[in-house]
Amino acid sequence: MPFELIDIRDIENPVKLIADDWALLSAGDSDDWNTMTISWGGVGQLWGIACAFVFVRPQRHTMRYIEGCDYFTLAFGLPRETLRLCGSVSGRERDKIKEAGLTAHAEGAAVWPAEAGLALVCRKLAAQDIDPKGFLADPAGAQRIEANYPDKDYHRMFVGEIVRVYRRAE
């Protein structure tokens, strides 16, 4: 197997991994899956368990996969060109997975790109639509909200228990 199981506490800084290096968020199975680039999200603890928090806009093609599956994955360590392609092309219109040269690595009900250096396998625990009524009054915050949601297409947040973490075996 090209991956080895590791402890979530052994990964590098998750803020850097998500915000700076970016990740591919995937769901589906080895025969039918989709992936999208994310640079928003987090890794932490909720209810005494390690969790990942991801945000997906309602119009994203990946949304139907995440909603229809019990698991999602976060894959790291992919080339920037791959991440750019998967973040700018919809799997609805083109086979971006093939264009990016990605292949599926499936383990149980989870799938991620076999080319990844690190993968977090997450079992969905919760989903919540972002409600603009929950945004706090803050002049700088209002500007950020308007800049990020000019079409009012607020994200849905998914919380997943991190059930396994894999690193590419050397």
Backbone as JSON, one array per atom type, in Angstrom:
{
  "sequence": "MPFELIDIRDIENPVKLIADDWALLSAGDSDDWNTMTISWGGVGQLWGIACAFVFVRPQRHTMRYIEGCDYFTLAFGLPRETLRLCGSVSGRERDKIKEAGLTAHAEGAAVWPAEAGLALVCRKLAAQDIDPKGFLADPAGAQRIEANYPDKDYHRMFVGEIVRVYRRAE",
  "N": [[0.85, -1.19, 0.0], [0.53, 2.23, -0.8], [0.3, 4.08, 1.24], [0.74, 4.94, 4.7], [-0.61, 4.48, 7.93], [-1.03, 7.12, 10.24], [-0.88, 9.13, 13.26], [-3.17, 11.78, 13.91], [-2.07, 13.84, 15.36], [0.48, 13.97, 14.52], [0.73, 15.38, 12.18], [1.83, 18.18, 10.19], [1.54, 21.75, 10.77], [-1.82, 22.47, 10.63], [-3.12, 24.82, 9.79], [-1.32, 26.0, 8.03], [-1.24, 23.92, 6.14], [-3.89, 23.94, 5.07], [-4.6, 26.69, 4.51], [-2.32, 27.82, 3.24], [-0.99, 25.82, 1.66], [-3.1, 24.49, 0.5], [-5.82, 22.16, -0.18], [-7.32, 19.13, -1.47], [-10.66, 18.46, -1.42], [-12.6, 15.68, -1.26], [-15.17, 13.33, -2.26], [-17.24, 10.44, -2.64], [-16.98, 7.41, -4.53], [-14.61, 4.95, -5.73], [-15.37, 4.58, -8.36], [-17.04, 6.71, -9.0], [-16.49, 9.79, -8.25], [-15.76, 13.05, -6.93], [-13.8, 16.04, -6.72], [-12.58, 18.99, -5.14], [-10.78, 22.06, -4.82], [-9.76, 23.42, -1.73], [-9.19, 26.17, 0.46], [-10.05, 27.13, 2.72], [-11.06, 26.26, 5.97], [-10.63, 23.94, 8.68], [-8.86, 22.19, 11.3], [-9.37, 20.54, 14.26], [-10.7, 20.09, 17.52], [-13.74, 18.68, 18.58], [-16.4, 17.91, 20.67], [-14.77, 16.2, 22.06], [-13.36, 14.76, 20.16], [-11.1, 14.41, 17.38], [-11.5, 16.56, 14.66], [-12.37, 17.71, 11.33], [-13.18, 20.71, 9.62], [-15.0, 21.85, 7.0], [-15.91, 23.9, 4.18], [-18.42, 24.4, 1.8], [-19.73, 25.75, -1.13], [-23.15, 26.06, -2.23], [-23.57, 25.66, -5.0], [-21.48, 24.17, -5.94], [-20.24, 21.34, -7.68], [-19.18, 19.24, -6.26], [-20.67, 19.29, -3.96], [-22.99, 17.63, -4.12], [-21.85, 15.13, -3.95], [-20.62, 15.11, -1.42], [-22.85, 15.51, 0.2], [-24.21, 13.15, -0.36], [-22.72, 11.1, 0.7], [-21.22, 9.27, 3.42], [-18.68, 9.82, 4.18], [-15.91, 12.09, 3.79], [-12.88, 13.33, 2.33], [-9.71, 14.93, 2.93], [-7.05, 15.89, 1.03], [-3.59, 16.39, 0.81], [-0.48, 17.93, -0.29], [-0.24, 18.04, -3.04], [0.57, 19.06, -6.42], [0.64, 22.58, -7.17], [-0.44, 23.36, -9.65], [-2.26, 21.31, -10.16], [-4.03, 21.71, -8.04], [-4.97, 24.28, -8.66], [-6.31, 23.77, -11.11], [-8.31, 21.96, -10.22], [-9.74, 23.64, -8.63], [-10.79, 25.52, -10.28], [-12.15, 24.44, -12.41], [-15.19, 22.86, -13.16], [-16.36, 19.67, -12.28], [-18.7, 19.0, -13.35], [-18.86, 19.95, -15.93], [-16.45, 19.21, -17.2], [-14.03, 16.53, -17.29], [-12.28, 16.9, -14.85], [-10.72, 15.49, -13.08], [-9.43, 13.53, -14.6], [-8.1, 15.28, -16.38], [-6.38, 16.51, -14.58], [-4.72, 14.46, -14.03], [-5.23, 12.7, -11.97], [-5.83, 9.83, -9.91], [-8.07, 7.53, -8.38], [-7.86, 6.61, -4.97], [-9.19, 4.34, -2.98], [-10.54, 3.57, 0.17], [-12.41, 1.62, 2.06], [-15.35, 3.38, 2.56], [-14.31, 5.75, 1.67], [-12.62, 8.05, -0.5], [-9.75, 9.33, -2.16], [-7.29, 11.34, -3.91], [-4.8, 9.31, -5.29], [-2.33, 10.34, -5.65], [-1.7, 12.04, -3.6], [0.15, 13.34, -0.77], [-0.6, 13.24, 1.83], [-3.49, 12.27, 3.61], [-6.61, 12.91, 5.07], [-9.15, 11.12, 6.45], [-12.51, 11.51, 6.87], [-15.44, 11.1, 8.78], [-18.67, 12.11, 8.32], [-20.22, 14.26, 10.64], [-21.82, 16.47, 11.15], [-23.74, 19.0, 9.5], [-24.18, 22.3, 8.45], [-25.81, 25.12, 7.29], [-24.36, 28.23, 6.51], [-25.52, 31.03, 8.06], [-26.35, 34.26, 7.3], [-27.39, 35.92, 9.25], [-26.01, 35.32, 11.48], [-23.58, 36.58, 11.33], [-21.4, 38.79, 12.9], [-21.66, 42.22, 13.84], [-19.34, 44.26, 12.45], [-17.28, 46.56, 11.08], [-15.0, 45.96, 9.39], [-15.42, 43.26, 9.11], [-17.9, 43.23, 7.78], [-17.11, 44.18, 5.29], [-15.47, 42.06, 4.47], [-17.38, 40.02, 4.35], [-19.1, 40.94, 2.31], [-17.27, 40.98, 0.21], [-16.64, 38.26, -0.05], [-19.09, 37.04, -0.44], [-20.67, 38.11, -2.68], [-22.78, 37.21, -4.23], [-24.48, 36.18, -2.42], [-24.27, 33.46, -1.89], [-23.98, 31.54, 0.37], [-21.82, 29.4, 2.22], [-22.06, 25.88, 3.08], [-21.27, 24.34, 6.05], [-19.39, 21.52, 6.82], [-18.79, 19.14, 9.27], [-16.46, 16.79, 10.16], [-15.55, 13.77, 11.73], [-12.23, 12.92, 12.21], [-11.21, 10.01, 11.21], [-9.17, 8.41, 10.22], [-5.75, 8.9, 9.33], [-3.57, 9.21, 6.7], [-0.27, 8.92, 5.44], [1.89, 9.28, 2.69], [3.73, 6.43, 2.03], [7.19, 5.87, 2.43]],
  "CA": [[0.0, 0.0, 0.0], [1.37, 3.42, -0.88], [0.08, 4.96, 2.38], [0.86, 4.36, 6.04], [-1.47, 5.1, 8.93], [-0.32, 7.91, 11.24], [-1.75, 9.82, 14.21], [-3.49, 13.15, 13.51], [-1.2, 14.77, 16.08], [1.79, 13.97, 13.88], [0.77, 16.17, 10.95], [2.37, 19.54, 10.37], [0.59, 22.82, 11.07], [-3.0, 22.37, 9.74], [-3.44, 26.13, 9.2], [-0.46, 26.11, 6.86], [-1.67, 22.94, 5.15], [-5.13, 24.33, 4.41], [-4.6, 28.07, 4.01], [-1.18, 28.14, 2.37], [-0.68, 24.76, 0.71], [-4.39, 24.09, -0.07], [-6.17, 20.74, -0.12], [-8.43, 18.67, -2.29], [-11.78, 17.89, -0.68], [-13.18, 14.67, -2.15], [-16.19, 12.41, -1.77], [-17.75, 9.52, -3.64], [-16.3, 6.12, -4.46], [-13.56, 4.87, -6.74], [-15.98, 4.63, -9.69], [-17.74, 7.97, -9.2], [-16.08, 10.71, -7.19], [-15.4, 14.39, -7.36], [-12.88, 16.71, -5.82], [-12.48, 20.44, -5.32], [-9.73, 22.68, -4.02], [-10.18, 24.28, -0.63], [-8.17, 26.89, 1.24], [-10.75, 27.51, 3.95], [-11.41, 25.09, 6.76], [-9.83, 23.81, 9.88], [-8.69, 20.92, 11.99], [-9.37, 20.8, 15.7], [-11.39, 19.12, 18.36], [-15.14, 18.96, 18.9], [-17.03, 16.81, 21.4], [-13.74, 15.28, 22.52], [-12.77, 13.99, 19.08], [-10.42, 15.18, 16.33], [-12.43, 16.86, 13.56], [-12.05, 18.67, 10.27], [-14.3, 21.58, 9.3], [-14.84, 22.28, 5.61], [-16.99, 24.78, 3.73], [-18.72, 24.16, 0.38], [-20.84, 26.56, -1.66], [-24.24, 25.18, -2.69], [-23.54, 25.38, -6.44], [-20.33, 23.34, -6.31], [-20.57, 19.97, -8.09], [-18.76, 18.34, -5.17], [-21.69, 19.3, -2.91], [-23.87, 16.45, -4.18], [-21.08, 13.97, -3.5], [-20.46, 15.18, 0.03], [-24.16, 15.28, 0.82], [-24.66, 11.78, -0.58], [-21.78, 10.14, 1.26], [-20.97, 9.34, 4.86], [-17.29, 10.21, 4.4], [-15.2, 12.96, 2.87], [-11.45, 13.31, 2.61], [-8.87, 16.07, 2.62], [-5.77, 15.41, 0.52], [-2.57, 17.43, 0.8], [0.79, 17.59, -0.91], [-0.4, 17.94, -4.5], [1.14, 20.23, -7.12], [-0.19, 23.78, -7.24], [-1.18, 23.36, -10.91], [-3.38, 20.39, -9.95], [-4.96, 22.39, -7.14], [-5.6, 25.37, -9.43], [-7.25, 23.18, -12.04], [-9.46, 21.38, -9.5], [-10.48, 24.73, -8.01], [-11.35, 26.44, -11.27], [-12.93, 23.7, -13.4], [-16.24, 22.05, -12.56], [-16.49, 18.29, -12.73], [-19.99, 18.9, -14.04], [-18.65, 20.26, -17.34], [-15.26, 18.55, -17.73], [-13.45, 15.5, -16.43], [-11.09, 17.55, -14.3], [-9.89, 14.48, -12.42], [-8.58, 12.99, -15.66], [-7.24, 16.38, -16.84], [-5.36, 16.76, -13.56], [-3.88, 13.28, -13.9], [-5.48, 12.08, -10.67], [-6.46, 8.52, -9.85], [-8.74, 7.31, -7.09], [-7.41, 5.65, -3.97], [-10.35, 4.13, -2.12], [-10.39, 2.74, 1.36], [-13.75, 1.57, 2.62], [-16.28, 4.33, 1.94], [-13.62, 7.02, 1.44], [-11.79, 8.11, -1.69], [-8.92, 10.53, -2.29], [-6.32, 11.17, -4.99], [-3.67, 8.44, -4.95], [-1.1, 11.12, -5.78], [-1.54, 12.89, -2.42], [1.18, 13.01, 0.2], [-1.25, 13.11, 3.13], [-4.94, 12.24, 3.47], [-7.44, 12.81, 6.27], [-10.43, 10.48, 6.17], [-13.46, 12.09, 7.83], [-16.83, 10.63, 8.8], [-19.52, 13.29, 8.56], [-20.93, 14.34, 11.91], [-22.78, 17.57, 11.15], [-23.74, 19.93, 8.36], [-24.93, 23.5, 8.84], [-25.7, 26.24, 6.37], [-23.94, 29.49, 7.1], [-26.65, 31.97, 8.08], [-25.79, 35.61, 7.42], [-27.85, 36.56, 10.49], [-25.03, 35.01, 12.51], [-22.39, 37.4, 11.2], [-21.36, 39.84, 13.9], [-21.48, 43.58, 13.31], [-17.95, 44.67, 12.49], [-17.07, 47.21, 9.78], [-14.06, 45.19, 8.57], [-16.09, 41.99, 8.84], [-18.91, 43.47, 6.76], [-16.41, 44.25, 4.0], [-15.06, 40.69, 4.12], [-18.57, 39.26, 3.99], [-19.54, 41.41, 0.99], [-16.26, 40.56, -0.77], [-16.68, 36.81, -0.21], [-20.44, 36.58, -0.77], [-21.42, 39.11, -3.46], [-23.99, 36.58, -4.77], [-25.22, 35.62, -1.28], [-24.2, 32.0, -1.97], [-23.3, 31.18, 1.61], [-21.33, 28.03, 2.33], [-22.53, 24.9, 4.07], [-20.14, 23.81, 6.79], [-19.45, 20.11, 7.19], [-17.88, 18.73, 10.34], [-16.2, 15.37, 10.06], [-14.6, 13.14, 12.65], [-11.06, 12.39, 11.52], [-11.15, 8.61, 11.63], [-7.87, 7.87, 9.85], [-4.84, 9.81, 8.65], [-2.58, 8.46, 5.95], [0.85, 9.63, 4.82], [2.52, 8.46, 1.65], [4.82, 5.6, 2.55], [8.47, 6.16, 1.75]],
  "C": [[0.89, 1.24, 0.0], [1.22, 4.37, 0.32], [0.26, 4.2, 3.68], [-0.03, 5.17, 6.99], [-0.63, 5.86, 9.94], [-1.35, 8.54, 12.18], [-1.97, 11.26, 13.74], [-2.55, 14.15, 14.17], [0.2, 14.84, 15.49], [1.84, 14.75, 12.58], [1.35, 17.55, 11.25], [1.23, 20.51, 10.6], [-0.62, 22.79, 10.12], [-3.41, 23.71, 9.13], [-2.61, 26.32, 7.94], [-0.92, 25.15, 5.76], [-2.9, 23.41, 4.38], [-5.01, 25.71, 3.76], [-3.49, 28.36, 3.0], [-0.95, 27.1, 1.28], [-1.92, 24.28, -0.06], [-4.57, 22.57, -0.01], [-7.2, 20.42, -1.18], [-9.43, 17.98, -1.36], [-12.49, 16.94, -1.64], [-14.25, 13.86, -1.45], [-16.67, 11.58, -2.95], [-17.14, 8.15, -3.43], [-15.34, 6.02, -5.64], [-14.11, 4.93, -8.17], [-16.63, 5.97, -10.01], [-17.43, 8.9, -8.03], [-15.8, 12.07, -7.8], [-14.53, 15.03, -6.29], [-12.89, 18.2, -6.12], [-11.39, 20.96, -4.4], [-10.35, 23.51, -2.91], [-8.96, 24.97, -0.03], [-8.81, 27.49, 2.49], [-11.11, 26.22, 4.67], [-10.54, 25.03, 7.99], [-9.78, 22.39, 10.38], [-8.62, 21.26, 13.46], [-10.09, 19.7, 16.44], [-12.79, 19.6, 18.65], [-15.69, 17.72, 19.58], [-16.01, 15.75, 21.84], [-13.11, 14.44, 21.44], [-12.11, 14.92, 18.06], [-11.37, 15.34, 15.14], [-11.8, 17.77, 12.53], [-13.33, 19.42, 9.96], [-14.06, 22.1, 7.89], [-16.08, 23.06, 5.19], [-17.17, 24.62, 2.22], [-19.89, 25.05, -0.02], [-21.89, 25.64, -2.28], [-24.14, 24.8, -4.17], [-22.39, 24.48, -6.87], [-20.79, 21.91, -6.63], [-20.24, 18.97, -6.99], [-19.81, 18.27, -4.07], [-22.55, 18.04, -2.95], [-23.15, 15.18, -3.72], [-20.95, 13.97, -1.98], [-21.79, 14.92, 0.73], [-24.61, 13.83, 0.71], [-23.78, 10.71, 0.04], [-21.63, 10.32, 2.77], [-19.57, 9.86, 5.18], [-16.86, 11.26, 3.38], [-13.73, 12.9, 3.25], [-10.82, 14.65, 2.29], [-7.51, 15.52, 2.23], [-4.82, 16.58, 0.35], [-1.34, 16.95, 0.03], [0.7, 17.37, -2.4], [0.16, 19.18, -5.17], [0.14, 21.38, -7.23], [-1.02, 23.82, -8.53], [-2.41, 22.45, -10.81], [-4.46, 21.06, -9.1], [-5.69, 23.53, -7.85], [-6.66, 24.82, -10.39], [-8.51, 22.68, -11.32], [-10.28, 22.44, -8.78], [-11.16, 25.63, -9.01], [-12.21, 25.76, -12.33], [-13.96, 22.86, -12.67], [-16.24, 20.65, -13.15], [-17.81, 18.05, -13.44], [-19.8, 19.08, -15.55], [-17.49, 19.5, -17.98], [-14.78, 17.48, -16.76], [-12.14, 16.03, -15.86], [-10.17, 16.57, -13.59], [-8.92, 13.88, -13.44], [-7.6, 14.06, -16.15], [-6.1, 16.65, -15.87], [-4.42, 15.58, -13.37], [-4.04, 12.56, -12.58], [-6.13, 10.71, -10.84], [-7.03, 8.32, -8.46], [-7.99, 6.28, -6.24], [-8.59, 5.51, -3.01], [-9.99, 3.22, -0.96], [-11.73, 2.75, 2.07], [-14.65, 2.51, 1.85], [-15.64, 5.68, 1.66], [-12.75, 6.92, 0.2], [-10.99, 9.4, -1.67], [-7.93, 10.29, -3.43], [-5.12, 10.34, -4.53], [-2.34, 9.2, -4.98], [-0.81, 12.0, -4.56], [-0.4, 12.41, -1.53], [0.61, 12.72, 1.58], [-2.75, 13.13, 2.9], [-5.6, 12.08, 4.83], [-8.78, 12.23, 5.84], [-11.4, 10.9, 7.27], [-14.85, 11.5, 7.67], [-17.71, 11.82, 9.16], [-20.26, 13.17, 9.88], [-22.04, 15.38, 11.89], [-22.63, 18.37, 9.87], [-24.63, 21.1, 8.76], [-24.72, 24.58, 7.79], [-25.25, 27.48, 7.13], [-25.1, 30.47, 6.96], [-26.09, 33.38, 8.26], [-26.28, 36.36, 8.66], [-26.87, 36.32, 11.63], [-23.76, 35.81, 12.4], [-22.46, 38.55, 12.19], [-21.11, 41.19, 13.25], [-20.04, 44.01, 13.53], [-17.66, 45.29, 11.13], [-16.12, 46.44, 8.87], [-14.69, 43.86, 8.18], [-17.15, 42.15, 7.76], [-18.27, 43.55, 5.38], [-15.96, 42.87, 3.54], [-16.25, 39.87, 3.67], [-19.04, 39.65, 2.59], [-18.55, 40.94, -0.08], [-16.34, 39.06, -1.06], [-18.03, 36.26, -0.63], [-21.22, 37.62, -1.58], [-22.72, 38.54, -4.02], [-24.85, 35.94, -3.68], [-25.28, 34.08, -1.3], [-23.38, 31.46, -0.79], [-22.96, 29.69, 1.66], [-22.2, 27.17, 3.25], [-21.26, 24.37, 4.73], [-20.4, 22.33, 7.09], [-18.4, 19.87, 8.26], [-17.71, 17.23, 10.22], [-15.22, 14.9, 11.11], [-13.44, 12.59, 11.83], [-10.85, 10.97, 12.04], [-9.83, 7.93, 11.28], [-7.06, 8.97, 9.17], [-3.76, 8.96, 7.99], [-1.5, 9.39, 5.38], [1.45, 8.68, 3.78], [3.7, 7.73, 2.25], [6.09, 5.87, 1.75], [9.12, 4.91, 1.25]]
}
